[in-house]
Amino acid sequence: MKLSVFACAMMLTLPCAAQNVTGSLSGTVLDSSGQVVPGAAVTVSNRATLASVQLITDDRGDFTANGLQAGTYSLLVVKSGFKQFEQPGIELTAGERRAVGNLTLQLGAVNETVTVTASTATVQTVSAERSGLITTKQVTDLMLIGRDYLGLLQTLPGVADFSSHESPAGFNFNMSIQGNRPGTNNLTI
């Protein structure tokens, strides 16, 4: 009897999804004619920690760097017969899967470098996930009604707050995030 109750309890438990704190960067390396460049060496470097990941593009010219901590990264692409390609200032937040798009190498000597300094607005094309980051500056600069830290969630895209801030002190969380019902949120601190 005890074994069957235990077995039923185990079957009814739902798997728990953990919050992902690392992100990934992916992209495709092309030459100036739009052809893929397999075998190019890609270095993804975290500017704050100086940690770097070394990758080689596959047969389709693609690369993916997984397990990256949130921070600012730079990319360096090197291939014999091409100028080095460098793209600094790539912001990555926790859990973000960021595609940097097509990186075009130009013909030339390896000791020549092409540095991309302008960037376009980032659009998440890798998955339907949405994420946001509340910065330390926002936490210190924004005024919060009743010092309610959950009010910071309103600064993120896709968050609608239906909470009554005039209610007496206590836990009052009634937000819809990305169109989900207000009661389906999970907060982990």
C-alpha positions in Angstrom: 0.0 0.0 0.0 2.7 2.5 1.0 4.7 1.6 -2.2 1.7 2.3 -4.4 1.0 5.6 -2.7 4.6 6.6 -3.2 4.5 5.5 -6.9 1.3 7.6 -7.5 2.9 10.6 -5.7 6.0 10.3 -7.9 3.9 10.2 -11.1 1.9 13.2 -10.1 4.9 15.5 -9.5 5.6 17.9 -12.2 9.2 18.6 -13.3 10.5 21.9 -11.9 12.0 24.3 -14.4 15.1 26.0 -13.0 16.0 29.6 -13.9 18.7 29.7 -16.4 21.5 32.2 -15.4 23.8 31.7 -18.4 23.2 32.8 -21.9 24.6 32.1 -25.4 25.8 33.9 -28.4 25.5 32.5 -31.9 26.2 33.7 -35.4 27.3 32.9 -38.9 30.6 33.8 -40.5 30.5 34.8 -44.2 32.9 36.1 -46.8 32.3 39.3 -48.8 30.4 37.4 -51.5 28.0 35.9 -49.0 29.5 32.4 -48.9 29.9 30.6 -45.6 33.4 30.5 -44.0 33.9 27.1 -42.3 36.9 26.6 -40.0 37.2 30.2 -38.8 38.5 30.8 -35.3 35.9 32.7 -33.2 36.9 34.0 -29.7 34.2 35.3 -27.4 35.6 37.4 -24.6 34.0 38.8 -21.4 35.3 42.3 -21.0 34.8 42.4 -17.2 36.3 39.0 -16.3 38.7 38.5 -19.3 37.3 35.0 -19.6 37.2 33.8 -23.2 35.7 30.9 -25.2 37.4 29.6 -28.4 35.3 28.2 -31.1 35.6 27.0 -34.7 32.8 27.6 -37.2 31.2 24.5 -38.6 30.6 23.5 -42.3 27.7 26.1 -42.5 29.9 28.9 -41.0 27.9 28.8 -37.8 29.1 29.1 -34.2 27.4 29.0 -30.8 29.0 29.9 -27.5 26.9 28.4 -24.6 27.2 28.9 -20.8 28.1 32.6 -20.9 27.6 34.7 -17.8 25.7 37.9 -18.1 28.0 40.8 -19.2 29.6 42.7 -22.0 31.3 40.5 -24.6 33.5 41.1 -27.7 33.9 38.8 -30.7 37.1 38.2 -32.7 37.0 36.2 -35.9 40.2 35.1 -37.5 40.7 33.1 -40.7 43.7 32.8 -43.0 43.4 35.0 -46.1 40.9 37.3 -44.4 41.1 40.5 -42.3 40.4 39.9 -38.6 36.8 40.8 -37.6 36.2 42.4 -34.3 32.8 43.4 -32.7 33.0 44.8 -29.2 30.2 45.8 -26.8 27.8 42.9 -27.1 25.5 43.0 -24.0 24.3 39.6 -22.8 21.7 39.2 -20.0 21.1 36.1 -17.9 19.2 33.5 -19.8 19.4 35.3 -23.1 20.1 33.5 -26.4 21.5 36.2 -28.6 22.1 35.9 -32.3 24.7 38.4 -33.6 23.7 37.6 -37.2 26.0 37.4 -40.1 29.6 38.4 -39.6 31.3 39.3 -42.9 35.0 38.8 -43.3 36.8 40.9 -45.9 39.8 39.6 -48.0 43.1 40.7 -46.8 46.0 39.9 -44.4 45.3 38.5 -41.0 47.2 41.4 -39.3 44.5 43.8 -40.7 41.4 44.2 -38.5 37.9 45.3 -39.3 36.2 46.6 -36.2 32.4 47.0 -36.1 31.4 49.8 -33.7 27.8 50.6 -34.7 25.2 48.1 -33.9 21.5 47.9 -34.7 18.7 47.3 -32.2 18.7 43.7 -31.0 15.8 41.5 -31.9 15.4 38.1 -30.4 15.2 35.8 -33.4 16.6 32.6 -31.9 13.5 31.7 -29.7 10.2 33.1 -28.6 11.6 33.8 -25.1 11.5 37.3 -23.8 13.8 38.5 -21.0 14.8 41.7 -19.4 17.3 43.0 -17.0 16.8 45.5 -14.2 20.0 47.3 -13.7 21.6 48.5 -10.5 21.1 52.1 -11.6 17.4 51.5 -12.0 17.2 49.9 -8.6 18.9 52.9 -6.9 17.4 55.7 -9.1 13.7 54.7 -9.5 11.2 55.7 -6.8 9.1 52.8 -5.6 5.7 53.2 -3.9 6.0 51.8 -0.4 9.5 50.5 -1.2 7.8 47.6 -3.1 10.6 46.0 -5.1 8.1 44.2 -7.3 7.3 47.6 -8.8 10.6 47.4 -10.7 9.0 44.6 -12.8 6.8 47.3 -14.5 10.0 48.6 -16.2 10.2 45.4 -18.2 8.4 45.0 -21.6 5.3 42.8 -21.5 4.5 43.4 -17.9 1.0 44.7 -16.9 0.4 45.6 -13.2 -3.1 45.1 -11.9 -2.1 45.4 -8.2 -3.9 47.8 -5.9 -1.1 49.9 -4.4 -3.5 51.6 -2.1 -4.2 48.4 -0.2 -2.8 47.8 3.3 0.7 46.5 3.6 1.2 42.9 2.7 1.9 40.8 -0.3 -0.1 42.1 -3.3 1.2 40.6 -6.6 -1.2 40.8 -9.4 0.8 41.2 -12.6 0.3 39.7 -16.0 3.7 38.9 -17.7 3.7 38.3 -21.5 -0.1 37.9 -21.5 -0.2 35.1 -18.9 -2.8 35.1 -16.2 -1.8 37.1 -13.1 -2.0 33.9 -10.9 0.5 31.9 -13.0 3.7 33.8 -11.9 6.5 32.3 -9.9 8.8 34.5 -7.8 12.1 33.1 -6.6 14.3 35.3 -4.4 
